[in-house]
Amino acid sequence: MPSCHLHPAKKADLLMKRRLARCLLKENNNDYLFIKFIRSMEVTITSENFKSYLNGDQPLVVDLWATWCGPCRAIAPIISELANEYDGKIVVGKCDVEENDEIAAEFGVRNIPTILFFKDGKLVDKMVGAANKSKFDEKFKALL
């Protein structure tokens, strides 16, 4: 039987849509699995909309990632959780470097995951690589 192959751009879009329902809590109690779903507050950053988010009223955090990147997938739930916690205070966006390489090139990004922190339209901080939630939270708080 033939398998269904998605174009890489379609696959990335599908993965982003699945993040709208993020599984944050799994608990096994008496053979029942309880799962808590929340809506992710992340936006998708593209070459076309980046400047409008950058020049917006709120600070901006951009997670530069790729679908094939293991550490990117590892920090994705942390970034989603922080996006929800800082909703209305900080705009958090995901930028697929495979589809938007201009943004990565503009800021000299050579490794992913890279998280860029912007305030008043200017780059104020950068994190490269995976880290725990408390490290990311410190950077988010510094933007406020």
N, C-alpha and C positions, 0 to 999 in steps of 0.2 A: 504494500500500500504506500503511495507517495506521501511524503511528509509536507507539511505546510511551512514555508519559509517566509518570514517577514523581511521587508526591506529594513536595513539598520535604522533609518530615520523613523519608520513606523513603529519599530520595536521600542525605540527610546521613548516615543510618544505614549505608547501603551504602558510602559513602565512608570512614566510620570503620572498617568491617569490612575494607575493602581495605588499610587502613594496617597491619593485622596482619602483612602480608607486605610489607615495605618494601624497595624496591630501592635498595641503597646503593652498589653497585659495578658499573659497566659497563665492560667492557674488550673492545675489538675486536682479536682476535689470530688471524691467518690465516683470516679470514672466519667465525670463531666468536664468538659473543657470550656472555660469561660474566657471569652475574648472581648476586649474593649476596643472599639473602633472610634477614631476621631477624624475629623476633616483636617487635612493638612493646609496650613496657611501659606505655604510656599508659592511663589510665582515662578514661571518659566522665563528665564532671561535669554533673550536672543540678540543678535547683532542689531536687529531693527528696533527693539524696545529698550535696550540698555541705557541709552542717554536719557530717556524720559524718567526711568527709575532713578538714575544717578542724580538728576536735577530735581527730584521730588522733595517734599517737605520733611520726610523722615530719613533717618540713617538707613543705609543699605548694606546688607551682607550678601555676598555672592559666593556660592559654593560651585567651584569649577570641578567638574566630574566627567566620567565616561562610563558607559554601560559595562565595559570589560574590566573596570578597575575594582579590585577586591577591597582595598581600603576605603574607596569611595562608597561602596555599598555598606561597609561596616559603620561609617559615621552618618549615613543617611537618616537612620531613626533619631539620632541625637539632634541633627540639624532640624528635622521636622518637629521634634518636641520643642525645641527652642523657638522655632517659628510660631508655634501656637502660644507659648508662654509670653512672647514679646509682641504678639499681634496688636496692631494699633500704635506701637511705639517704634518698631524697626521693621523694615521690609526685608524679607529673606527670600532670596531667589536661587534657583538651580540653573546652571549654565553648562550644557553639554559641549565640551571642547571639540568634539568631533564635528559638530554642526556649526559651531560659532568660534572658529579658531582665531578670528580677528581680535576678540576680547582677550583671549589668552596671550596673544602676541603683543597686544598693546601694553599689558602689564608684566611682560617678561616671564610668564608662567611656563616652566619647563617640566614641573612635576605635579601630579595630581594625587590625592585631592589637595587643592589650594583654596583657602577661604580668604576672600578679600573683604575688608571692612572700610566703608566709606561714610564720611560725615561732611555735610555741606558741599557735596560734589567732589570731595578730595579723598584719595586713598590715605587712610590714617594707620592701618595695620594690615598684616598678612600672616596667615598660618599655613604651613605646608605639612602635609601628612596627617595621619589619624591622631586623635587625642581623646581624652575622656570628657564627659559632659561638663565637669567643673572648669576645665581649661577654656572650653568654648564659652561657657557662661560668663567667665571673667571678661572676655573680649566683648561680649554683647553688652554687659553692664558698662564697660568703659565708653561705649558709644552714646550712652544716655546723658 
